[in-house]
């Protein structure tokens, strides 16, 4: 097929037998998981994600789905903004709807790859939630699956970690990560990309030895010579997946039996789980609680969590922090609260404006108040205001540590207007009860 005949991606591309074979597998997975609903795809500008953009476009042409390609500009390198614009131009040229999501926060210089990955997920997840998109498709392929297996193996992960790249993952209530390309190699995806795009972006970090993923990739090539080829690794991962499904069944039963979630953003775990369940079950239930309360996409390192679980079983244990959570033991109950530090402040300057706060709550300004509204943690400052107003209704039914991390609404004069869940409204400023709306993300 001549490139000149492809002003934009079109169904004629399926005349190529190899493209057609890959697309049919892709279509089956997308049809099963997404169907006719709208979706987003993550596009970095590399060959892998550009091939995903082509497959997604073909699917949308055939099934009339609306979708958008999301490009993240981390601002970590001088070239990142230029590369993002180049990728946007390439996508738009092929009639693929796309948007650049730009990070403008504080720069970071340590643990770069993990923090950059977390940032990507946060920006894309927030965009999807804001635009009522339930599905985000990623271009992870077979090599990514194997590299992830080796990385988790080096870190001493259990079954869940070793099989963490799954075709469908529920990241939040009503929000899913989809990976339909895990059966295909990077070369397969490059083949598709070359059909449409003249060039793509090569991330320099992919050849930088200071990153574990790069070192693993090179080490894997040595292992192949010893018989650890792709097919054997995939077979091992598949066998682990069968074991994981059985384990998930018992984890879910334990969650329902011992773990309680609260719409105010905290969780409690019955200590009897230590007497009745296996270590791996306890480990996974703890991860679920930490994920629910912290809003973090990735769990803490396994060695840190193992140490915490071991310490909790000691009589003298009272509290500890891990993964953005404060974990507190009170007799036979273990409580998980959001840690107060590193909580964001968001601005609501329009009526009916909806935003995600602290990766945990959806906050909405429904009021007709013209001035800008700030949403931040209630904290000690907010608690003191509530006490000044002699407002005690419902405040004693929620743990203080949970109340302090609730979202609260303030005007620019630093006057507290509204606190959800305890139903505090500032009557002196004539704030109505329906002026603001708050929902916990995992209850949406």
Steps between C-alpha positions, in 0.01 A plus 500: 500500500641839398535759772377781270158334488467525878424861581345363818458157656227311314360149480694428179797440729343165590589369156843432646479143638728560799321820600167324456603212727616735777190717464259204525658399832493862616135537394395187687653628825360851463155369408501275808620768741371828354243432228344820364604730784739792462858455618840666526841373394841592640744618233862578582611556143697174490441227242297286746242763586477634143405149385231504769367827355466332159319195640271719711416712196418191295271378779326837524444510122345154510296538821439878519665533843621841608852502642778742584877457506662645814860626482676585826767770513690442827731793448783276622714565192549813290376314194178368656275790394630485141455123489144527636409756232657286229299198615182708512562620144557143378175381657288790378639456149348151504164622629564370851357720773776579749587720797821588685483476881772720649651466845585837654574395857822465694791333320640177640851359467481167689320175416430664165346213302254397772392856575468578130285188454283591798463851361391370160231283656381783724465750214328255266279354772386846609425599141297183445299543820429863415379403151305189604736261322501158664779336300865591446691281252877454533747367241680252727625208289666163548846640581346729763325200655827308527703798624240566767523135607879522542484835682243367746705182541809706591290691757370180659137544395235236559260351246300822467807709423647251254175506300417869546467584130151370425273546201238675714568671832249691709695805619201672663131444534367527143847566351705234325846458347498285184812335346392325178849460346669268752501216245706698249868584475653844462599408143133428420404845620785671315378328183159666540646839588716508186186469290382847603768698681831600346675525837447470872662616822766292673514568874870536599425339837445171312877463459608656830665238725412684819140377464418146617272430203786560257739276694236227517449524125869442435518221758203330335695470176767302689236274656364412157832330424440276806159389377284763670329592174180700453265202469621344826465825694149555361408144600625568854299825519187321376540228763537767767185667368300183561628491858423870543137453397456239771670728751278794396192296587612460861627858523157631403334279763738635765441862395127457544545328837765720668531832313263796516519809279343835592385773263690755711824353362628259765491125560503257792625142520405242760813367671358146498623472141845430653364190673292361217669571167827417321778758478448566127128567555581748780761666278254552213220629726743756645587616148130545422451713813808715429396550139147598598607755760813653343379541141839371384492289183797284600535323837805551727799270461432147619784499756362815666149358514624165632686683777188699591282187519759330721514803733121523527493148644712623792316607818690828531407619151291819492540671164720540192494673161527330163397576143334832585301345786506512877438146629376490860421202721223540756431178693359258241463753219766627257406837352636649177491880471634728229828650617466878536815602314521561123130574458415722206308827473269546200317807371131501407433831328188416299152380585454123446874457451607146590852400603682209665656584835785301656436214252217396733199732477300654217418856613243728336418867549123530453472837667438837340781650708697717262830493686746215445471195725797306637473132591758374750526265797298603806799454733543658841409840361159384381432305816560810710254696285235232545547512877468880498165461331409244770414255225509150649240325287643176355859602580531227764372224272808521275855448632687828543789373285253447215326835551830689477562357152154577361475753216379838621387806304644847578474845344803718427452681832584167666145455628375144527184454294414132496620158622338188350391190691473692830260741324665818623383815320600854592164656584656839569598518133162358397649190339229258389524125556487426126773751410765231461512130422762239595526131415772250576650376171483135595128531576413662165 
